[in-house]
């Protein structure tokens, strides 16, 4: 995980991540890929990572937790709480890495919207506010790789 920075030149907006992608799959399927554990396990995390477990209580106030393993064998755990679920339009949840001591790290808020576009899905992903631009960039790299895996999963689903 990234060391904290208190750089006064970093603006709040600079520490937010926005990714927009069009998936060649119906909105209902893309939504399910984000909310059903067996589907999430097929694409979650950067390429080369393996999702070991995924637990989801799919309701506002419900917790989620994903445990992954890097190609080098290191385990990572991400967790949070759903704030909003409007099927098949929107998901809002908190996101934090579980640190080595078992305590949650810095928490961000994730908002994912799904818009139907002629049988395809326009997904807009927003996450923030990160502790630093470096942390935002690391997450952008990880999510972009995961979204590439989601494309591959959706093509087979």
N, C-alpha and C positions, 0 to 999 in steps of 0.2 A: 504494500500500500504506500501511498505518497506521504511525504513529510508535510506538515502544515506550513503554510506561508501566510504572512500578514503583509503582503505587498500592497501598499496604499495606491499604487498606480493601476491595479487590477480593478476594473469596474464590475459591478454585480452582473451585468449582462454578459460580460466576457467569461463568467464562470458558469454559464448555462449552456447546455448542449441541445441542439435541435437537429434531428435527422428526418428527412422526408424520403420515402421510398414507395414505388408502385409495385405491388405484387400481383402476378398473373394468377390470381385465385379469388374466389368469391369472398366477400367480407365475412360471412358467417364462418368459413373455414379458417381464415386468418385469425379471427377472434378466438376460436377454439384452440388454435395453436398457442395462444398466449394464456389460456385459462385452464387447460386440461393437462395434468401432470405427465401423462404418457406421451403427449404431443410435445410438451416443453422439453422433455428429456432428449428429443430427437435433434434439437437445434440450439439449445441454450449454451452460451459461452463462446469464446473464440475458437476458431478451427484448431483441432488437435486436442481440445479439452474433452473430457467425458463427464456427463452429468450422472453422478452416482445416486442421487435421490432428489425428489421434488415433492414437497408437501404444500398443499394449497387448501385453505378454507375460503372458498370463493364467495365472499359476501362482504359488504362494508363492515369494517372492524375485524375481519378475519385475517389471520396471519398466513404468510407464505415463507418458505425456506427452500433454498436450492443448494445442494452440496456438489461441488465439481472437483475434478482432478486434472492438473496440468499434465502435459506430456512427460515432464520430469518427475511426476509422482506427488507433487505438492497439492494438498487439499485446500479449497477455498469454500467459504460458506457465505452466501448472501441471504438477507432476510428482510422482511418488512411487514407492513399491514396495509390491506386494501382500504382506501378511503372512499372509492366510488367504483361501481361496476354497472355500466349501462349497456347491456347486450343488444346488438353487436357494435355499438358506437364508440364506447370509451371505457378506459380503465385508468384509475388513478391509484397509485400506491407509493408507500415509502420504500426506500432502498438503502441498506447499509451492509457493509462487509462486516463479518464477525471477526474481530481481532484475535490474536493468539491467546489472550487471556480469557476468551469466551465472551467478552463484552462487545456490544455493537460499536462500530466505528462511526465516522461522520455520516449523518443521515441526509439523503436527498429525497426530493419528490419527483416521481415519474408520472407523466401524463401521456397516454397513448390513445390516439384517435384513429378510427377506421372509417373511411368514406368509400362507398360503392361507386365505381366508375366503369360502367359498361362491362360488368363481369369481372373486373379487376378491383384491387383495393389500394387506395391511397392511404398509407400509414404515415402519421406524423408522430414522432417520438420526441418528447421534451424531458430533460432531466436537469435538476439543479437544486440548489445552488451548491456548486463544488467549492472545496476549500481553496483551490488554486486552478489556474489555467492548465497547468501540467496534469492535474488530476482529471480535469474535463477532457483533455486530449487523450489520455490513457483510456478513459471510458468510451470515447468516440471510436477509437481503434477496436476495442473489444466488441462494442455493439455492432459496428459495421461488419465485422467478421461474423458475428452471430446472425445478422440479417442475411448475409450471403448463404449461410447454412439453412436459414429459414426458407429462402428461395428454393434450395435443393429439396428440402423436406416437402414443401407445398407441391412441387412438381410430381412427387411420388404419392402424395396423400389422396 
